[in-house]
Amino acid sequence: MTESGPRIPLLALARRELDAELDASSGRSARTLYGGRDRALRQTLIALRAGVALDEHENPGDATVAVLIGRVALRWGANSAEGVAGDLLVVPDARHSLEALEDSVVVLSAVPSR
């Protein structure tokens, strides 16, 4: 459960975050939906302007990316996978990046390795 209760209106939050991201100079924004230091699972809503990427980084554990709005590319090594609204991408156990191919909002779900 979150501070606001057991229900999170994902699409409404996604649209608001996308509007805020379009005004941000970085072209991206993020907010924790669930989890934190006292929980194993962490879910983060991430909005990205088209062409903006989360640079290559390590995978800290089990992770998925659910695409709510737009189209993204998950890249690792010489591999890549595209996802569109409604897709779930499994993040590989490797250094990877995520790029918005169009204005996008995703939910990153992660359980860090202990």
Beta strands, then each sheet from edge to edge (+ up, - down):
strand 1: 28-34
strand 2: 42-48
strand 3: 53-57
strand 4: 61-69
strand 5: 71-76
strand 6: 79-84
strand 7: 88-90
strand 8: 96-100
strand 9: 104-112
sheet 1: 1+ 2- 9+ 4- 7+
sheet 2: 3+ 8- 5+ 6-
end
